[in-house]
């Protein structure tokens, strides 16, 4: 069985100060994993190690080169920095989300009917289809977050890595988003690793829960895993 993410005994230090210690877990196809911890618990730092943006001090991180069908693994990442699009950003909502399709080998090719339908469904799924011709810079922070998510869905990734993606969403929008993720996980075999503060809200959708906790004997803000808990299998 292919593991989309394999983390083994990971430790990460900023200079000589320990930040993460003894982190081990896997994310497989059909896994919906929520990652929680108090503010400052280095959750984003862990994601950056997984994505290769930071290098572990010890241990290892491996992203599978292929999906479960043996094709190249496509990763969709939504960061916390989405709202930083400035007001002069020239693209429209539609253009930005369409650019997600180019990750599927469409560079320098015209998008076909299937591509355009995928983009439409992605925008509709986050309630932004009616705003498709608006300029990015005219949107609120929450709206920018939604189109960033739509762009990831348009790319149709095998693995979603999401850093607090529901920032700026109301309760109904969050519920629709969690249902959409669960559908992609259970019906299409996607793997999902999501940082969230809303662990009680999302636990009914997720299949695993990883919690980062402060090490009691650490003089620094160093965090380790409490456990990787299997949750009740969500129903479709």
Backbone as CSV, one residue per row, in Angstrom:
resi,resn,N_x,N_y,N_z,CA_x,CA_y,CA_z,C_x,C_y,C_z
1,UNK,0.843,-1.212,0.000,0.000,0.000,0.000,0.871,1.252,0.000
2,UNK,0.523,2.204,-0.842,1.292,3.442,-0.915,0.905,4.363,0.243
3,UNK,1.914,4.952,0.886,1.698,5.992,1.893,1.984,7.334,1.223
4,UNK,1.006,8.228,1.205,1.240,9.528,0.591,2.219,10.366,1.409
5,UNK,2.119,10.288,2.741,3.062,10.962,3.636,3.568,9.939,4.638
6,UNK,4.890,9.895,4.833,5.493,9.097,5.890,6.430,9.991,6.694
7,UNK,6.111,10.184,7.965,6.950,10.956,8.871,7.458,10.001,9.939
8,UNK,8.771,9.931,10.123,9.349,8.989,11.077,10.343,9.676,11.991
9,UNK,10.006,9.719,13.280,10.880,10.239,14.346,11.437,11.615,13.996
10,UNK,10.572,12.454,13.450,11.005,13.795,13.021,11.288,14.689,14.219
11,UNK,12.397,15.421,14.129,12.703,16.494,15.073,13.115,17.712,14.253
12,UNK,12.737,18.880,14.737,13.121,20.114,14.049,13.544,21.147,15.086
13,UNK,14.685,21.791,14.826,15.219,22.824,15.712,15.353,24.128,14.936
14,UNK,15.032,25.237,15.560,15.420,26.559,15.057,16.739,26.897,15.717
15,UNK,17.798,26.917,14.897,19.161,27.018,15.428,19.360,25.867,16.416
16,UNK,19.583,26.142,17.707,19.791,25.044,18.656,18.564,24.780,19.521
17,UNK,17.479,25.496,19.266,16.302,25.367,20.113,15.337,24.331,19.530
18,UNK,14.979,23.299,20.310,14.046,22.277,19.817,12.629,22.834,19.681
19,UNK,11.988,22.506,18.584,10.619,22.955,18.310,9.679,21.754,18.168
20,UNK,10.125,20.743,17.469,9.357,19.505,17.304,10.254,18.323,17.649
21,UNK,9.689,17.330,18.311,10.438,16.129,18.687,9.557,14.895,18.519
22,UNK,10.163,13.832,18.003,9.556,12.501,17.995,8.168,12.486,17.338
23,UNK,8.106,12.992,16.108,6.860,13.016,15.339,6.879,11.876,14.331
24,UNK,5.895,10.990,14.409,5.795,9.866,13.475,4.329,9.615,13.129
25,UNK,4.021,9.602,11.865,2.667,9.254,11.421,2.676,9.043,9.916
26,UNK,1.563,8.541,9.405,1.387,8.337,7.968,0.046,8.904,7.535
27,UNK,-0.020,9.339,6.289,-1.282,9.715,5.661,-1.403,8.892,4.384
28,UNK,-2.469,8.115,4.308,-2.690,7.218,3.180,-3.863,7.693,2.337
29,UNK,-4.030,7.159,1.144,-5.266,7.408,0.401,-6.474,7.057,1.276
30,UNK,-7.507,7.887,1.225,-8.742,7.742,2.004,-8.581,8.137,3.470
31,UNK,-7.418,8.666,3.862,-7.240,9.206,5.212,-7.628,10.678,5.236
32,UNK,-8.425,11.059,6.225,-8.758,12.460,6.494,-8.199,12.740,7.892
33,UNK,-7.027,13.352,7.928,-6.283,13.530,9.172,-6.355,14.990,9.612
34,UNK,-6.817,15.212,10.835,-6.783,16.573,11.375,-5.609,16.698,12.335
35,UNK,-4.896,17.816,12.225,-3.723,18.114,13.040,-4.046,19.305,13.924
36,UNK,-3.992,19.109,15.247,-4.360,20.166,16.179,-3.229,20.422,17.179
37,UNK,-3.383,21.480,17.941,-2.430,21.871,18.975,-2.682,23.308,19.354
38,UNK,-2.211,23.721,20.516,-2.414,25.092,20.960,-1.724,26.078,20.034
39,UNK,-2.057,27.358,20.153,-1.362,28.385,19.378,0.138,28.293,19.643
40,UNK,0.925,28.368,18.574,2.367,28.278,18.714,2.901,26.866,18.790
41,UNK,2.047,25.878,18.500,2.460,24.475,18.630,3.217,23.950,17.419
42,UNK,3.671,24.824,16.546,4.531,24.461,15.414,3.823,23.579,14.389
43,UNK,2.513,23.729,14.292,1.760,22.940,13.302,2.163,23.330,11.883
44,UNK,2.255,24.643,11.621,2.672,25.093,10.289,4.115,24.687,10.020
45,UNK,4.963,24.727,11.038,6.355,24.278,10.888,6.402,22.823,10.462
46,UNK,5.544,22.005,11.042,5.489,20.596,10.642,5.065,20.461,9.181
47,UNK,4.051,21.216,8.760,3.634,21.160,7.355,4.773,21.574,6.429
48,UNK,5.521,22.596,6.826,6.626,23.074,5.985,7.732,22.032,5.878
49,UNK,7.931,21.244,6.921,8.877,20.121,6.834,8.363,19.070,5.861
50,UNK,7.079,18.777,5.922,6.490,17.771,5.036,6.593,18.197,3.577
51,UNK,6.389,19.480,3.325,6.416,20.007,1.956,7.834,20.225,1.432
52,UNK,8.837,20.034,2.283,10.224,20.217,1.858,10.696,21.655,1.917
53,UNK,9.906,22.542,2.534,10.294,23.952,2.667,11.248,24.152,3.841
54,UNK,11.246,23.209,4.772,12.200,23.158,5.870,12.785,21.753,5.922
55,UNK,13.972,21.626,6.512,14.629,20.324,6.586,14.657,19.839,8.035
56,UNK,14.196,18.628,8.294,14.227,18.110,9.670,15.644,18.083,10.234
57,UNK,15.756,18.319,11.539,17.049,18.186,12.211,17.420,16.716,12.378
58,UNK,16.406,15.899,12.642,16.583,14.444,12.729,15.330,13.779,12.170
59,UNK,15.465,12.504,11.883,14.320,11.769,11.365,14.114,12.019,9.880
60,UNK,12.957,11.629,9.403,12.740,11.705,7.956,11.288,12.021,7.633
61,UNK,11.113,12.620,6.451,9.797,12.863,5.864,9.848,12.386,4.421
62,UNK,8.839,11.663,4.023,8.787,11.199,2.639,7.406,11.436,2.072
63,UNK,7.373,12.135,0.936,6.158,12.235,0.135,6.262,11.204,-0.980
64,UNK,5.213,10.433,-1.165,5.237,9.434,-2.226,5.414,10.121,-3.576
65,UNK,6.235,9.581,-4.447,6.361,10.169,-5.794,5.163,9.849,-6.676
66,UNK,4.371,8.842,-6.291,3.255,8.415,-7.138,1.985,8.277,-6.307
67,UNK,0.834,8.355,-6.991,-0.438,8.101,-6.325,-0.735,6.603,-6.358
68,UNK,-1.899,6.220,-5.876,-2.180,4.787,-5.773,-2.417,4.129,-7.119
69,UNK,-2.533,4.933,-8.174,-2.651,4.388,-9.525,-1.306,4.299,-10.233
70,UNK,-0.233,4.716,-9.540,1.105,4.664,-10.114,1.482,5.886,-10.930
71,UNK,0.587,6.895,-10.983,0.888,8.128,-11.693,1.538,9.127,-10.742
72,UNK,2.112,10.190,-11.282,2.795,11.174,-10.452,1.837,11.774,-9.427
73,UNK,2.271,11.811,-8.173,1.446,12.367,-7.102,1.279,13.871,-7.290
74,UNK,0.039,14.352,-7.214,-0.255,15.784,-7.266,-0.675,16.231,-5.864
75,UNK,0.015,17.261,-5.346,-0.249,17.779,-4.009,-0.906,19.148,-4.121
76,UNK,-1.994,19.349,-3.382,-2.648,20.649,-3.304,-2.434,21.249,-1.925
77,UNK,-1.864,22.447,-1.872,-1.518,23.077,-0.595,-2.226,24.409,-0.468
78,UNK,-2.911,24.616,0.658,-3.508,25.910,0.991,-2.851,26.400,2.274
79,UNK,-2.185,27.548,2.203,-1.477,28.093,3.360,-2.345,29.094,4.107
80,UNK,-1.812,29.627,5.201,-2.503,30.659,5.976,-2.351,32.038,5.352
81,UNK,-1.541,32.180,4.324,-1.167,33.504,3.817,-2.027,33.976,2.654
82,UNK,-3.156,33.316,2.429,-3.959,33.604,1.241,-4.426,35.058,1.193
83,UNK,-4.825,35.612,2.331,-5.398,36.957,2.343,-4.383,38.035,2.003
84,UNK,-3.116,37.643,1.787,-2.092,38.634,1.480,-2.072,39.037,0.008
85,UNK,-2.937,38.460,-0.858,-3.084,38.976,-2.218,-3.320,40.491,-2.123
86,UNK,-2.514,41.286,-2.805,-2.711,42.738,-2.659,-3.792,43.245,-3.620
87,UNK,-4.205,44.468,-3.397,-5.333,45.015,-4.158,-5.003,45.203,-5.629
88,UNK,-3.725,45.178,-5.980,-3.355,45.347,-7.382,-3.197,44.046,-8.133
89,UNK,-3.499,42.920,-7.494,-3.349,41.621,-8.159,-4.223,41.602,-9.409
90,UNK,-3.645,41.370,-10.610,-4.377,41.634,-11.854,-5.358,40.555,-12.287
91,UNK,-5.275,39.365,-11.739,-6.080,38.256,-12.218,-7.530,38.360,-11.766
92,UNK,-8.419,37.745,-12.551,-9.800,37.563,-12.095,-9.890,36.247,-11.316
93,UNK,-10.987,36.089,-10.610,-11.234,34.850,-9.869,-11.166,33.648,-10.803
94,UNK,-11.847,33.752,-11.954,-11.884,32.636,-12.902,-10.488,32.298,-13.412
95,UNK,-9.707,33.306,-13.763,-8.356,33.066,-14.287,-7.476,32.371,-13.260
96,UNK,-7.576,32.805,-12.009,-6.744,32.192,-10.977,-7.112,30.726,-10.769
97,UNK,-8.392,30.436,-10.688,-8.808,29.054,-10.451,-8.507,28.181,-11.674
98,UNK,-8.665,28.743,-12.877,-8.313,27.981,-14.088,-6.834,27.590,-14.083
99,UNK,-6.004,28.423,-13.504,-4.566,28.114,-13.491,-4.275,26.834,-12.722
100,UNK,-5.179,26.417,-11.838,-5.001,25.151,-11.150,-5.004,23.958,-12.080
101,UNK,-5.684,24.058,-13.201,-5.739,22.938,-14.150,-4.409,22.707,-14.848
102,UNK,-3.553,23.737,-14.906,-2.271,23.581,-15.590,-1.340,22.633,-14.856
103,UNK,-1.611,22.361,-13.574,-0.787,21.397,-12.856,-0.990,19.993,-13.379
104,UNK,-2.030,19.781,-14.135,-2.304,18.469,-14.716,-1.755,18.357,-16.137
105,UNK,-0.619,19.003,-16.403,0.053,18.860,-17.683,-0.564,19.662,-18.801
106,UNK,-1.251,20.755,-18.470,-1.955,21.533,-19.494,-1.162,22.771,-19.939
107,UNK,0.081,22.904,-19.483,0.834,24.109,-19.857,0.825,24.308,-21.370
108,UNK,0.548,25.537,-21.772,0.548,25.939,-23.184,-0.549,25.248,-23.997
109,UNK,-1.496,24.616,-23.332,-2.628,24.014,-24.023,-3.895,24.757,-23.633
110,UNK,-4.840,24.772,-24.549,-6.136,25.368,-24.231,-6.900,24.425,-23.307
111,UNK,-7.603,25.004,-22.351,-8.431,24.177,-21.479,-9.620,23.652,-22.265
112,UNK,-9.899,22.376,-22.122,-11.004,21.785,-22.859,-12.302,21.859,-22.040
113,UNK,-13.350,21.276,-22.579,-14.666,21.347,-21.941,-14.643,20.728,-20.546
114,UNK,-13.944,19.589,-20.389,-13.863,18.926,-19.085,-13.134,19.801,-18.072
115,UNK,-12.057,20.455,-18.522,-11.322,21.357,-17.632,-12.232,22.481,-17.129
116,UNK,-12.949,23.085,-18.057,-13.808,24.213,-17.694,-14.937,23.781,-16.758
117,UNK,-15.448,22.580,-16.971,-16.488,22.060,-16.089,-15.927,21.815,-14.692
118,UNK,-14.695,21.327,-14.620,-14.054,21.090,-13.333,-13.868,22.407,-12.583
119,UNK,-13.469,23.443,-13.312,-13.287,24.766,-12.707,-14.622,25.299,-12.197
120,UNK,-15.671,25.147,-13.008,-16.992,25.629,-12.587,-17.435,24.936,-11.298
121,UNK,-17.298,23.616,-11.253,-17.713,22.881,-10.058,-16.884,23.282,-8.837
122,UNK,-15.608,23.550,-9.057,-14.736,23.954,-7.948,-15.175,25.287,-7.372
123,UNK,-15.499,26.242,-8.241,-15.957,27.548,-7.770,-17.338,27.450,-7.122
124,UNK,-18.200,26.650,-7.685,-19.530,26.474,-7.087,-19.428,25.837,-5.703
125,UNK,-18.465,24.945,-5.528,-18.340,24.230,-4.261,-17.978,25.156,-3.106
126,UNK,-17.385,26.312,-3.403,-17.049,27.276,-2.344,-17.895,28.544,-2.446
127,UNK,-18.957,28.479,-3.257,-19.891,29.600,-3.354,-19.334,30.830,-4.043
128,UNK,-18.407,30.645,-5.000,-17.753,31.798,-5.636,-17.973,31.862,-7.151
129,UNK,-18.843,31.013,-7.707,-19.066,31.028,-9.150,-19.628,32.360,-9.620
130,UNK,-20.547,32.936,-8.855,-21.158,34.201,-9.259,-20.162,35.356,-9.251
131,UNK,-19.031,35.180,-8.590,-18.022,36.241,-8.500,-16.819,35.941,-9.383
132,UNK,-16.996,35.059,-10.376,-15.874,34.577,-11.171,-15.174,35.667,-11.970
133,UNK,-15.880,36.751,-12.316,-15.267,37.804,-13.132,-14.720,38.969,-12.298
134,UNK,-14.785,38.850,-10.972,-14.239,39.887,-10.106,-12.723,39.792,-10.056
135,UNK,-12.066,40.936,-9.853,-10.618,40.957,-9.670,-10.274,40.445,-8.262
136,UNK,-9.156,39.714,-8.163,-8.749,39.157,-6.878,-8.607,40.244,-5.820
137,UNK,-8.037,41.375,-6.214,-7.779,42.441,-5.259,-9.034,43.083,-4.690
138,UNK,-10.191,42.813,-5.296,-11.446,43.398,-4.818,-12.120,42.532,-3.746
139,UNK,-11.551,41.360,-3.462,-12.208,40.410,-2.581,-11.796,40.603,-1.127
140,UNK,-12.650,40.134,-0.233,-12.314,40.114,1.188,-11.354,38.963,1.468
141,UNK,-10.793,38.959,2.671,-9.883,37.881,3.046,-10.548,36.524,2.998
142,UNK,-11.783,36.422,3.479,-12.497,35.155,3.451,-12.785,34.682,2.042
143,UNK,-13.095,35.631,1.141,-13.349,35.267,-0.261,-12.072,34.791,-0.940
144,UNK,-10.948,35.441,-0.624,-9.666,34.986,-1.177,-9.341,33.572,-0.711
145,UNK,-9.657,33.300,0.554,-9.440,31.954,1.073,-10.253,30.942,0.275
146,UNK,-11.487,31.291,-0.048,-12.345,30.366,-0.783,-11.825,30.097,-2.196
147,UNK,-11.352,31.130,-2.881,-10.873,30.878,-4.244,-9.551,30.120,-4.243
148,UNK,-8.745,30.298,-3.189,-7.526,29.497,-3.079,-7.886,28.025,-2.937
149,UNK,-8.913,27.749,-2.162,-9.394,26.377,-2.009,-9.951,25.862,-3.342
150,UNK,-10.720,26.706,-4.031,-11.277,26.311,-5.334,-10.157,25.979,-6.320
151,UNK,-9.075,26.733,-6.291,-7.951,26.472,-7.196,-7.336,25.105,-6.903
152,UNK,-7.235,24.777,-5.621,-6.711,23.465,-5.255,-7.649,22.359,-5.740
153,UNK,-8.969,22.537,-5.548,-9.915,21.534,-6.039,-9.853,21.421,-7.562
154,UNK,-9.646,22.542,-8.242,-9.548,22.509,-9.709,-8.357,21.679,-10.166
155,UNK,-7.281,21.695,-9.372,-6.093,20.911,-9.723,-6.310,19.415,-9.532
156,UNK,-7.386,19.047,-8.816,-7.727,17.643,-8.565,-6.538,16.879,-7.988
157,UNK,-5.995,17.346,-6.849,-4.807,16.693,-6.295,-5.130,15.342,-5.668
158,UNK,-4.102,14.532,-5.522,-4.238,13.263,-4.814,-4.146,13.481,-3.306
159,UNK,-3.383,14.498,-2.912,-3.123,14.778,-1.504,-3.389,16.248,-1.228
160,UNK,-4.269,16.513,-0.266,-4.548,17.874,0.186,-3.760,18.143,1.472
161,UNK,-2.992,19.251,1.496,-2.329,19.706,2.720,-2.860,21.109,2.992
162,UNK,-3.627,21.254,4.068,-4.423,22.457,4.303,-4.098,23.048,5.676
163,UNK,-3.704,24.311,5.684,-3.318,24.982,6.931,-4.417,25.960,7.339
164,UNK,-5.293,25.518,8.220,-6.434,26.311,8.689,-7.199,26.931,7.515
165,UNK,-7.706,26.098,6.619,-8.319,26.602,5.379,-9.656,27.299,5.575
166,UNK,-10.319,27.103,6.721,-11.671,27.656,6.885,-11.682,29.038,7.530
167,UNK,-10.513,29.663,7.650,-10.456,31.027,8.188,-11.369,31.948,7.377
168,UNK,-12.248,32.675,8.049,-13.138,33.613,7.367,-14.428,32.997,6.871
169,UNK,-14.616,31.689,7.069,-15.857,31.039,6.641,-16.858,31.017,7.796
170,UNK,-18.146,31.131,7.471,-19.163,30.991,8.502,-19.452,29.501,8.727
171,UNK,-20.310,29.209,9.689,-20.567,27.819,10.091,-21.079,26.982,8.928
172,UNK,-22.028,27.520,8.157,-22.588,26.758,7.037,-21.530,26.471,5.986
173,UNK,-20.702,27.473,5.674,-19.655,27.278,4.667,-18.635,26.236,5.130
174,UNK,-18.311,26.263,6.428,-17.367,25.271,6.946,-17.938,23.858,6.835
175,UNK,-19.207,23.719,7.175,-19.836,22.401,7.108,-19.853,21.880,5.677
176,UNK,-20.169,22.741,4.716,-20.169,22.338,3.308,-18.764,21.943,2.860
177,UNK,-17.767,22.692,3.347,-16.380,22.409,2.987,-15.939,21.059,3.552
178,UNK,-16.261,20.784,4.819,-15.890,19.506,5.419,-16.571,18.348,4.697
179,UNK,-17.829,18.524,4.312,-18.520,17.484,3.558,-17.850,17.236,2.214
180,UNK,-17.406,18.315,1.570,-16.727,18.180,0.283,-15.412,17.427,0.436
181,UNK,-14.657,17.746,1.490,-13.404,17.025,1.738,-13.679,15.550,2.000
182,UNK,-14.678,15.264,2.829,-15.003,13.870,3.139,-15.404,13.119,1.876
183,UNK,-16.183,13.774,1.002,-16.573,13.139,-0.258,-15.340,12.808,-1.098
184,UNK,-14.412,13.762,-1.212,-13.195,13.526,-1.998,-12.359,12.402,-1.393
185,UNK,-12.346,12.329,-0.069,-11.580,11.297,0.617,-12.203,9.916,0.402
186,UNK,-13.492,9.798,0.674,-14.142,8.489,0.670,-14.503,7.987,-0.717
187,UNK,-14.921,8.908,-1.596,-15.379,8.490,-2.925,-14.280,8.506,-3.978
188,UNK,-13.270,9.352,-3.776,-12.214,9.489,-4.788,-10.830,9.126,-4.266
189,UNK,-10.754,8.635,-3.024,-9.493,8.121,-2.502,-8.432,9.153,-2.229
190,UNK,-8.821,10.404,-2.006,-7.833,11.442,-1.724,-7.272,11.272,-0.312
191,UNK,-6.055,11.751,-0.092,-5.484,11.847,1.239,-5.549,13.295,1.696
192,UNK,-5.873,13.526,2.974,-6.047,14.883,3.488,-5.311,15.016,4.821
193,UNK,-4.492,16.061,4.938,-3.882,16.461,6.208,-4.243,17.920,6.421
194,UNK,-5.006,18.197,7.481,-5.528,19.541,7.690,-5.256,20.037,9.096
195,UNK,-4.607,21.198,9.196,-4.449,21.889,10.469,-5.742,22.627,10.775
196,UNK,-6.229,22.482,12.010,-7.470,23.148,12.382,-7.500,23.426,13.873
197,UNK,-8.240,24.484,14.247,-8.562,24.731,15.654,-9.947,24.185,15.991
198,UNK,-10.722,23.884,14.964,-12.117,23.473,15.169,-12.224,21.956,15.273
199,UNK,-11.435,21.355,16.201,-11.360,19.899,16.202,-12.664,19.239,16.637
200,UNK,-13.443,19.893,17.483,-14.726,19.298,17.857,-15.705,19.349,16.688
201,UNK,-15.615,20.409,15.900,-16.504,20.576,14.754,-16.184,19.580,13.647
202,UNK,-14.912,19.268,13.483,-14.492,18.461,12.334,-14.329,16.981,12.664
203,UNK,-14.323,16.634,13.940,-14.032,15.246,14.298,-15.059,14.272,13.716
204,UNK,-16.257,14.752,13.374,-17.278,13.883,12.787,-16.986,13.586,11.314
205,UNK,-16.050,14.316,10.727,-15.703,14.124,9.317,-14.353,13.415,9.151
206,UNK,-13.429,13.637,10.100,-12.065,13.122,9.976,-11.988,11.658,10.395
207,UNK,-10.921,10.983,9.939,-10.707,9.578,10.296,-9.558,9.411,11.284
208,UNK,-8.671,10.418,11.380,-7.557,10.365,12.330,-7.364,11.739,12.958
209,UNK,-6.810,11.742,14.174,-6.535,12.986,14.891,-5.117,12.933,15.449
210,UNK,-4.285,13.874,15.001,-2.936,14.045,15.541,-2.922,15.323,16.357
211,UNK,-2.478,15.236,17.601,-2.398,16.419,18.458,-0.957,16.648,18.876
212,UNK,-0.491,17.888,18.684,0.838,18.275,19.154,0.697,18.878,20.544
213,UNK,1.480,18.380,21.493,1.407,18.844,22.878,2.779,19.307,23.338
214,UNK,2.802,20.288,24.242,4.056,20.813,24.765,4.740,19.765,25.660
215,UNK,6.031,19.576,25.464,6.790,18.670,26.308,7.005,19.316,27.671
216,UNK,6.614,18.618,28.718,6.651,19.197,30.058,8.071,19.471,30.530
217,UNK,9.028,18.678,30.116,10.404,18.840,30.596,11.242,19.742,29.700
218,UNK,10.591,20.452,28.773,11.328,21.289,27.833,11.356,22.749,28.293
219,UNK,12.553,23.357,28.351,12.635,24.780,28.710,12.173,25.690,27.576
220,UNK,12.028,25.140,26.400,11.646,25.885,25.209,10.248,25.443,24.805
221,UNK,9.651,26.151,23.877,8.333,25.735,23.386,8.514,24.589,22.394
222,UNK,8.754,23.431,22.946,8.984,22.247,22.118,7.749,21.348,22.199
223,UNK,7.312,20.837,21.040,6.081,20.058,20.982,6.350,18.672,20.398
224,UNK,5.614,17.717,20.924,5.689,16.350,20.450,4.264,15.860,20.208
225,UNK,4.150,14.649,19.695,2.829,14.087,19.429,2.237,13.492,20.688
226,UNK,0.983,13.794,20.931,0.245,13.084,21.965,-0.020,11.655,21.486
227,UNK,-0.538,11.555,20.288,-0.809,10.254,19.674,-1.363,10.499,18.285
228,UNK,-1.521,9.441,17.540,-2.282,9.499,16.286,-3.493,8.604,16.493
229,UNK,-4.619,9.224,16.800,-5.820,8.485,17.192,-6.700,8.203,15.983
230,UNK,-7.135,6.964,15.886,-8.141,6.606,14.896,-9.501,7.074,15.400
231,UNK,-10.249,7.772,14.580,-11.589,8.192,14.930,-12.590,7.234,14.317
232,UNK,-13.816,7.328,14.755,-14.866,6.527,14.156,-14.932,6.813,12.656
233,UNK,-15.023,5.785,11.866,-15.052,5.965,10.407,-16.273,6.767,10.007
234,UNK,-16.084,7.926,9.341,-17.253,8.724,8.948,-18.111,7.986,7.933
235,UNK,-19.401,8.229,8.000,-20.318,7.621,7.032,-20.488,8.548,5.841
236,UNK,-20.669,7.998,4.682,-20.887,8.795,3.479,-22.312,9.286,3.434
